[in-house]
Amino acid sequence: MSDHNYLENQSPVVRLRVWALGQMIWGGFMASVGLIALALVLLVIWGVGQVLDERSKTAPSPYGALQIVQTQDIV
């Protein structure tokens, strides 16, 4: 390698800017990893939904007993 230290002649402002840019790039990378993980989870859920029987998709809602239906008499 070289005997020249490239950080030796740089001003502190340049070093701070390079460090901040590196931190932003790392944060963007970590955010993309999280986004890809979320997309994979949603893809797995969609895949399981496609494997289910058609009757389970068209069945009545199991929450029907919890719904309160009010009727209104029109006079």
PDB file as gemmi writes it, atoms N, CA and C in Angstrom:
CRYST1    1.000    1.000    1.000  90.00  90.00  90.00 P 1                      
ATOM      1  N   MET A   1       0.832  -1.174   0.000  1.00  0.00           N  
ATOM      2  CA  MET A   1       0.000   0.000   0.000  1.00  0.00           C  
ATOM      3  C   MET A   1       0.884   1.248   0.000  1.00  0.00           C  
ATOM      4  N   SER A   2       0.217   2.350   0.064  1.00  0.00           N  
ATOM      5  CA  SER A   2       0.919   3.633   0.010  1.00  0.00           C  
ATOM      6  C   SER A   2       1.242   4.122   1.415  1.00  0.00           C  
ATOM      7  N   ASP A   3       2.291   4.903   1.502  1.00  0.00           N  
ATOM      8  CA  ASP A   3       2.643   5.498   2.788  1.00  0.00           C  
ATOM      9  C   ASP A   3       1.869   6.787   3.038  1.00  0.00           C  
ATOM     10  N   HIS A   4       1.101   7.217   2.053  1.00  0.00           N  
ATOM     11  CA  HIS A   4       0.368   8.479   2.165  1.00  0.00           C  
ATOM     12  C   HIS A   4      -0.978   8.244   2.849  1.00  0.00           C  
ATOM     13  N   ASN A   5      -1.228   8.972   3.914  1.00  0.00           N  
ATOM     14  CA  ASN A   5      -2.499   8.883   4.620  1.00  0.00           C  
ATOM     15  C   ASN A   5      -3.455   9.903   4.000  1.00  0.00           C  
ATOM     16  N   TYR A   6      -4.522   9.416   3.381  1.00  0.00           N  
ATOM     17  CA  TYR A   6      -5.438  10.305   2.669  1.00  0.00           C  
ATOM     18  C   TYR A   6      -6.269  11.169   3.611  1.00  0.00           C  
ATOM     19  N   LEU A   7      -6.406  10.780   4.854  1.00  0.00           N  
ATOM     20  CA  LEU A   7      -7.172  11.583   5.799  1.00  0.00           C  
ATOM     21  C   LEU A   7      -6.325  12.677   6.440  1.00  0.00           C  
ATOM     22  N   GLU A   8      -5.046  12.663   6.169  1.00  0.00           N  
ATOM     23  CA  GLU A   8      -4.144  13.592   6.826  1.00  0.00           C  
ATOM     24  C   GLU A   8      -4.366  15.042   6.384  1.00  0.00           C  
ATOM     25  N   ASN A   9      -4.595  15.255   5.096  1.00  0.00           N  
ATOM     26  CA  ASN A   9      -4.697  16.607   4.571  1.00  0.00           C  
ATOM     27  C   ASN A   9      -6.134  17.087   4.428  1.00  0.00           C  
ATOM     28  N   GLN A  10      -7.096  16.308   4.834  1.00  0.00           N  
ATOM     29  CA  GLN A  10      -8.485  16.716   4.713  1.00  0.00           C  
ATOM     30  C   GLN A  10      -8.891  17.583   5.890  1.00  0.00           C  
ATOM     31  N   SER A  11      -9.763  18.535   5.594  1.00  0.00           N  
ATOM     32  CA  SER A  11     -10.264  19.398   6.664  1.00  0.00           C  
ATOM     33  C   SER A  11     -11.312  18.635   7.478  1.00  0.00           C  
ATOM     34  N   PRO A  12     -11.540  19.052   8.705  1.00  0.00           N  
ATOM     35  CA  PRO A  12     -12.564  18.383   9.529  1.00  0.00           C  
ATOM     36  C   PRO A  12     -13.964  18.475   8.918  1.00  0.00           C  
ATOM     37  N   VAL A  13     -14.234  19.536   8.155  1.00  0.00           N  
ATOM     38  CA  VAL A  13     -15.553  19.677   7.528  1.00  0.00           C  
ATOM     39  C   VAL A  13     -15.755  18.583   6.486  1.00  0.00           C  
ATOM     40  N   VAL A  14     -14.726  18.308   5.703  1.00  0.00           N  
ATOM     41  CA  VAL A  14     -14.827  17.265   4.686  1.00  0.00           C  
ATOM     42  C   VAL A  14     -14.991  15.910   5.352  1.00  0.00           C  
ATOM     43  N   ARG A  15     -14.259  15.669   6.411  1.00  0.00           N  
ATOM     44  CA  ARG A  15     -14.387  14.390   7.131  1.00  0.00           C  
ATOM     45  C   ARG A  15     -15.789  14.215   7.689  1.00  0.00           C  
ATOM     46  N   LEU A  16     -16.347  15.300   8.238  1.00  0.00           N  
ATOM     47  CA  LEU A  16     -17.696  15.236   8.798  1.00  0.00           C  
ATOM     48  C   LEU A  16     -18.720  14.967   7.697  1.00  0.00           C  
ATOM     49  N   ARG A  17     -18.555  15.589   6.543  1.00  0.00           N  
ATOM     50  CA  ARG A  17     -19.481  15.368   5.437  1.00  0.00           C  
ATOM     51  C   ARG A  17     -19.402  13.923   4.933  1.00  0.00           C  
ATOM     52  N   VAL A  18     -18.194  13.405   4.819  1.00  0.00           N  
ATOM     53  CA  VAL A  18     -18.033  12.014   4.375  1.00  0.00           C  
ATOM     54  C   VAL A  18     -18.646  11.057   5.401  1.00  0.00           C  
ATOM     55  N   TRP A  19     -18.435  11.334   6.677  1.00  0.00           N  
ATOM     56  CA  TRP A  19     -19.018  10.490   7.720  1.00  0.00           C  
ATOM     57  C   TRP A  19     -20.546  10.551   7.669  1.00  0.00           C  
ATOM     58  N   ALA A  20     -21.121  11.752   7.526  1.00  0.00           N  
ATOM     59  CA  ALA A  20     -22.576  11.906   7.481  1.00  0.00           C  
ATOM     60  C   ALA A  20     -23.153  11.200   6.261  1.00  0.00           C  
ATOM     61  N   LEU A  21     -22.489  11.308   5.119  1.00  0.00           N  
ATOM     62  CA  LEU A  21     -22.957  10.619   3.923  1.00  0.00           C  
ATOM     63  C   LEU A  21     -22.917   9.107   4.134  1.00  0.00           C  
ATOM     64  N   GLY A  22     -21.863   8.625   4.747  1.00  0.00           N  
ATOM     65  CA  GLY A  22     -21.769   7.192   5.035  1.00  0.00           C  
ATOM     66  C   GLY A  22     -22.885   6.731   5.957  1.00  0.00           C  
ATOM     67  N   GLN A  23     -23.229   7.547   6.950  1.00  0.00           N  
ATOM     68  CA  GLN A  23     -24.311   7.193   7.871  1.00  0.00           C  
ATOM     69  C   GLN A  23     -25.651   7.169   7.149  1.00  0.00           C  
ATOM     70  N   MET A  24     -25.866   8.124   6.249  1.00  0.00           N  
ATOM     71  CA  MET A  24     -27.127   8.156   5.499  1.00  0.00           C  
ATOM     72  C   MET A  24     -27.227   6.962   4.552  1.00  0.00           C  
ATOM     73  N   ILE A  25     -26.131   6.596   3.923  1.00  0.00           N  
ATOM     74  CA  ILE A  25     -26.146   5.435   3.033  1.00  0.00           C  
ATOM     75  C   ILE A  25     -26.412   4.162   3.834  1.00  0.00           C  
ATOM     76  N   TRP A  26     -25.795   4.044   4.992  1.00  0.00           N  
ATOM     77  CA  TRP A  26     -26.031   2.868   5.841  1.00  0.00           C  
ATOM     78  C   TRP A  26     -27.486   2.821   6.306  1.00  0.00           C  
ATOM     79  N   GLY A  27     -28.057   3.957   6.676  1.00  0.00           N  
ATOM     80  CA  GLY A  27     -29.459   4.001   7.087  1.00  0.00           C  
ATOM     81  C   GLY A  27     -30.388   3.621   5.949  1.00  0.00           C  
ATOM     82  N   GLY A  28     -30.079   4.089   4.735  1.00  0.00           N  
ATOM     83  CA  GLY A  28     -30.886   3.713   3.580  1.00  0.00           C  
ATOM     84  C   GLY A  28     -30.803   2.224   3.305  1.00  0.00           C  
ATOM     85  N   PHE A  29     -29.624   1.655   3.472  1.00  0.00           N  
ATOM     86  CA  PHE A  29     -29.455   0.216   3.291  1.00  0.00           C  
ATOM     87  C   PHE A  29     -30.275  -0.558   4.316  1.00  0.00           C  
ATOM     88  N   MET A  30     -30.215  -0.148   5.573  1.00  0.00           N  
ATOM     89  CA  MET A  30     -30.969  -0.845   6.620  1.00  0.00           C  
ATOM     90  C   MET A  30     -32.476  -0.705   6.396  1.00  0.00           C  
ATOM     91  N   ALA A  31     -32.924   0.465   5.937  1.00  0.00           N  
ATOM     92  CA  ALA A  31     -34.344   0.650   5.634  1.00  0.00           C  
ATOM     93  C   ALA A  31     -34.770  -0.257   4.489  1.00  0.00           C  
ATOM     94  N   SER A  32     -33.917  -0.412   3.494  1.00  0.00           N  
ATOM     95  CA  SER A  32     -34.270  -1.292   2.379  1.00  0.00           C  
ATOM     96  C   SER A  32     -34.312  -2.751   2.819  1.00  0.00           C  
ATOM     97  N   VAL A  33     -33.442  -3.141   3.729  1.00  0.00           N  
ATOM     98  CA  VAL A  33     -33.491  -4.503   4.263  1.00  0.00           C  
ATOM     99  C   VAL A  33     -34.813  -4.728   5.001  1.00  0.00           C  
ATOM    100  N   GLY A  34     -35.231  -3.750   5.800  1.00  0.00           N  
ATOM    101  CA  GLY A  34     -36.514  -3.862   6.501  1.00  0.00           C  
ATOM    102  C   GLY A  34     -37.692  -3.898   5.549  1.00  0.00           C  
ATOM    103  N   LEU A  35     -37.640  -3.104   4.483  1.00  0.00           N  
ATOM    104  CA  LEU A  35     -38.713  -3.085   3.497  1.00  0.00           C  
ATOM    105  C   LEU A  35     -38.796  -4.412   2.754  1.00  0.00           C  
ATOM    106  N   ILE A  36     -37.663  -4.979   2.419  1.00  0.00           N  
ATOM    107  CA  ILE A  36     -37.650  -6.277   1.745  1.00  0.00           C  
ATOM    108  C   ILE A  36     -38.183  -7.370   2.676  1.00  0.00           C  
ATOM    109  N   ALA A  37     -37.831  -7.304   3.949  1.00  0.00           N  
ATOM    110  CA  ALA A  37     -38.336  -8.292   4.913  1.00  0.00           C  
ATOM    111  C   ALA A  37     -39.858  -8.189   5.044  1.00  0.00           C  
ATOM    112  N   LEU A  38     -40.380  -6.970   5.102  1.00  0.00           N  
ATOM    113  CA  LEU A  38     -41.824  -6.779   5.184  1.00  0.00           C  
ATOM    114  C   LEU A  38     -42.509  -7.291   3.916  1.00  0.00           C  
ATOM    115  N   ALA A  39     -41.919  -7.018   2.759  1.00  0.00           N  
ATOM    116  CA  ALA A  39     -42.483  -7.502   1.502  1.00  0.00           C  
ATOM    117  C   ALA A  39     -42.493  -9.026   1.457  1.00  0.00           C  
ATOM    118  N   LEU A  40     -41.455  -9.666   1.977  1.00  0.00           N  
ATOM    119  CA  LEU A  40     -41.417 -11.129   2.000  1.00  0.00           C  
ATOM    120  C   LEU A  40     -42.498 -11.703   2.906  1.00  0.00           C  
ATOM    121  N   VAL A  41     -42.724 -11.074   4.051  1.00  0.00           N  
ATOM    122  CA  VAL A  41     -43.778 -11.541   4.963  1.00  0.00           C  
ATOM    123  C   VAL A  41     -45.137 -11.417   4.284  1.00  0.00           C  
ATOM    124  N   LEU A  42     -45.392 -10.283   3.629  1.00  0.00           N  
ATOM    125  CA  LEU A  42     -46.665 -10.107   2.940  1.00  0.00           C  
ATOM    126  C   LEU A  42     -46.806 -11.088   1.782  1.00  0.00           C  
ATOM    127  N   LEU A  43     -45.724 -11.382   1.099  1.00  0.00           N  
ATOM    128  CA  LEU A  43     -45.748 -12.347   0.007  1.00  0.00           C  
ATOM    129  C   LEU A  43     -46.071 -13.748   0.518  1.00  0.00           C  
ATOM    130  N   VAL A  44     -45.529 -14.111   1.673  1.00  0.00           N  
ATOM    131  CA  VAL A  44     -45.831 -15.421   2.272  1.00  0.00           C  
ATOM    132  C   VAL A  44     -47.303 -15.492   2.674  1.00  0.00           C  
ATOM    133  N   ILE A  45     -47.827 -14.417   3.253  1.00  0.00           N  
ATOM    134  CA  ILE A  45     -49.243 -14.400   3.635  1.00  0.00           C  
ATOM    135  C   ILE A  45     -50.132 -14.531   2.402  1.00  0.00           C  
ATOM    136  N   TRP A  46     -49.783 -13.828   1.331  1.00  0.00           N  
ATOM    137  CA  TRP A  46     -50.548 -13.925   0.080  1.00  0.00           C  
ATOM    138  C   TRP A  46     -50.458 -15.349  -0.483  1.00  0.00           C  
ATOM    139  N   GLY A  47     -49.292 -15.958  -0.427  1.00  0.00           N  
ATOM    140  CA  GLY A  47     -49.113 -17.318  -0.930  1.00  0.00           C  
ATOM    141  C   GLY A  47     -49.948 -18.326  -0.158  1.00  0.00           C  
ATOM    142  N   VAL A  48     -49.994 -18.168   1.154  1.00  0.00           N  
ATOM    143  CA  VAL A  48     -50.823 -19.072   1.970  1.00  0.00           C  
ATOM    144  C   VAL A  48     -52.291 -18.870   1.616  1.00  0.00           C  
ATOM    145  N   GLY A  49     -52.688 -17.625   1.369  1.00  0.00           N  
ATOM    146  CA  GLY A  49     -54.075 -17.358   0.971  1.00  0.00           C  
ATOM    147  C   GLY A  49     -54.429 -17.991  -0.361  1.00  0.00           C  
ATOM    148  N   GLN A  50     -53.468 -18.093  -1.255  1.00  0.00           N  
ATOM    149  CA  GLN A  50     -53.723 -18.716  -2.548  1.00  0.00           C  
ATOM    150  C   GLN A  50     -53.833 -20.234  -2.435  1.00  0.00           C  
ATOM    151  N   VAL A  51     -53.187 -20.809  -1.444  1.00  0.00           N  
ATOM    152  CA  VAL A  51     -53.209 -22.261  -1.259  1.00  0.00           C  
ATOM    153  C   VAL A  51     -54.511 -22.712  -0.588  1.00  0.00           C  
ATOM    154  N   LEU A  52     -55.163 -21.821   0.149  1.00  0.00           N  
ATOM    155  CA  LEU A  52     -56.381 -22.188   0.866  1.00  0.00           C  
ATOM    156  C   LEU A  52     -57.487 -22.611  -0.090  1.00  0.00           C  
ATOM    157  N   ASP A  53     -58.383 -23.411   0.430  1.00  0.00           N  
ATOM    158  CA  ASP A  53     -59.527 -23.889  -0.344  1.00  0.00           C  
ATOM    159  C   ASP A  53     -60.443 -22.716  -0.697  1.00  0.00           C  
ATOM    160  N   GLU A  54     -61.116 -22.794  -1.830  1.00  0.00           N  
ATOM    161  CA  GLU A  54     -61.992 -21.715  -2.291  1.00  0.00           C  
ATOM    162  C   GLU A  54     -63.171 -21.499  -1.344  1.00  0.00           C  
ATOM    163  N   ARG A  55     -63.639 -22.586  -0.702  1.00  0.00           N  
ATOM    164  CA  ARG A  55     -64.755 -22.447   0.236  1.00  0.00           C  
ATOM    165  C   ARG A  55     -64.396 -21.582   1.428  1.00  0.00           C  
ATOM    166  N   SER A  56     -63.149 -21.611   1.851  1.00  0.00           N  
ATOM    167  CA  SER A  56     -62.746 -20.791   2.990  1.00  0.00           C  
ATOM    168  C   SER A  56     -62.714 -19.305   2.627  1.00  0.00           C  
ATOM    169  N   LYS A  57     -62.572 -19.008   1.336  1.00  0.00           N  
ATOM    170  CA  LYS A  57     -62.542 -17.610   0.907  1.00  0.00           C  
ATOM    171  C   LYS A  57     -63.942 -17.029   0.763  1.00  0.00           C  
ATOM    172  N   THR A  58     -64.923 -17.875   0.469  1.00  0.00           N  
ATOM    173  CA  THR A  58     -66.286 -17.393   0.251  1.00  0.00           C  
ATOM    174  C   THR A  58     -67.208 -17.679   1.428  1.00  0.00           C  
ATOM    175  N   ALA A  59     -66.678 -18.175   2.511  1.00  0.00           N  
ATOM    176  CA  ALA A  59     -67.495 -18.480   3.687  1.00  0.00           C  
ATOM    177  C   ALA A  59     -67.984 -17.180   4.317  1.00  0.00           C  
ATOM    178  N   PRO A  60     -69.105 -17.249   5.040  1.00  0.00           N  
ATOM    179  CA  PRO A  60     -69.582 -16.043   5.726  1.00  0.00           C  
ATOM    180  C   PRO A  60     -68.596 -15.628   6.819  1.00  0.00           C  
ATOM    181  N   SER A  61     -68.662 -14.381   7.174  1.00  0.00           N  
ATOM    182  CA  SER A  61     -67.728 -13.834   8.161  1.00  0.00           C  
ATOM    183  C   SER A  61     -67.952 -14.477   9.529  1.00  0.00           C  
ATOM    184  N   PRO A  62     -66.885 -14.873  10.218  1.00  0.00           N  
ATOM    185  CA  PRO A  62     -67.048 -15.443  11.563  1.00  0.00           C  
ATOM    186  C   PRO A  62     -67.393 -14.367  12.587  1.00  0.00           C  
ATOM    187  N   TYR A  63     -67.326 -13.104  12.196  1.00  0.00           N  
ATOM    188  CA  TYR A  63     -67.617 -12.012  13.113  1.00  0.00           C  
ATOM    189  C   TYR A  63     -69.063 -11.556  13.015  1.00  0.00           C  
ATOM    190  N   GLY A  64     -69.904 -12.296  12.300  1.00  0.00           N  
ATOM    191  CA  GLY A  64     -71.303 -11.922  12.135  1.00  0.00           C  
ATOM    192  C   GLY A  64     -72.056 -11.858  13.451  1.00  0.00           C  
ATOM    193  N   ALA A  65     -71.708 -12.713  14.404  1.00  0.00           N  
ATOM    194  CA  ALA A  65     -72.385 -12.716  15.698  1.00  0.00           C  
ATOM    195  C   ALA A  65     -72.002 -11.499  16.529  1.00  0.00           C  
ATOM    196  N   LEU A  66     -70.931 -10.870  16.206  1.00  0.00           N  
ATOM    197  CA  LEU A  66     -70.488  -9.715  16.978  1.00  0.00           C  
ATOM    198  C   LEU A  66     -71.034  -8.396  16.435  1.00  0.00           C  
ATOM    199  N   GLN A  67     -71.600  -8.425  15.252  1.00  0.00           N  
ATOM    200  CA  GLN A  67     -72.125  -7.208  14.657  1.00  0.00           C  
ATOM    201  C   GLN A  67     -73.497  -6.890  15.227  1.00  0.00           C  
ATOM    202  N   ILE A  68     -73.708  -5.641  15.510  1.00  0.00           N  
ATOM    203  CA  ILE A  68     -75.000  -5.192  16.023  1.00  0.00           C  
ATOM    204  C   ILE A  68     -75.740  -4.552  14.856  1.00  0.00           C  
ATOM    205  N   VAL A  69     -76.874  -5.126  14.541  1.00  0.00           N  
ATOM    206  CA  VAL A  69     -77.675  -4.629  13.418  1.00  0.00           C  
ATOM    207  C   VAL A  69     -78.893  -3.922  13.992  1.00  0.00           C  
ATOM    208  N   GLN A  70     -79.058  -2.664  13.641  1.00  0.00           N  
ATOM    209  CA  GLN A  70     -80.208  -1.918  14.098  1.00  0.00           C  
ATOM    210  C   GLN A  70     -81.157  -1.742  12.929  1.00  0.00           C  
ATOM    211  N   THR A  71     -82.401  -2.043  13.193  1.00  0.00           N  
ATOM    212  CA  THR A  71     -83.408  -1.806  12.182  1.00  0.00           C  
ATOM    213  C   THR A  71     -84.150  -0.536  12.541  1.00  0.00           C  
ATOM    214  N   GLN A  72     -84.579   0.166  11.523  1.00  0.00           N  
ATOM    215  CA  GLN A  72     -85.286   1.418  11.764  1.00  0.00           C  
ATOM    216  C   GLN A  72     -86.626   1.343  11.030  1.00  0.00           C  
ATOM    217  N   ASP A  73     -87.692   1.554  11.796  1.00  0.00           N  
ATOM    218  CA  ASP A  73     -89.018   1.526  11.201  1.00  0.00           C  
ATOM    219  C   ASP A  73     -89.324   2.898  10.607  1.00  0.00           C  
ATOM    220  N   ILE A  74     -89.699   2.880   9.344  1.00  0.00           N  
ATOM    221  CA  ILE A  74     -90.081   4.129   8.683  1.00  0.00           C  
ATOM    222  C   ILE A  74     -91.577   4.258   8.756  1.00  0.00           C  
ATOM    223  N   VAL A  75     -92.020   5.351   9.315  1.00  0.00           N  
ATOM    224  CA  VAL A  75     -93.461   5.564   9.507  1.00  0.00           C  
ATOM    225  C   VAL A  75     -93.988   6.472   8.439  1.00  0.00           C  
TER     226      VAL A  75                                                      
END                                                                             
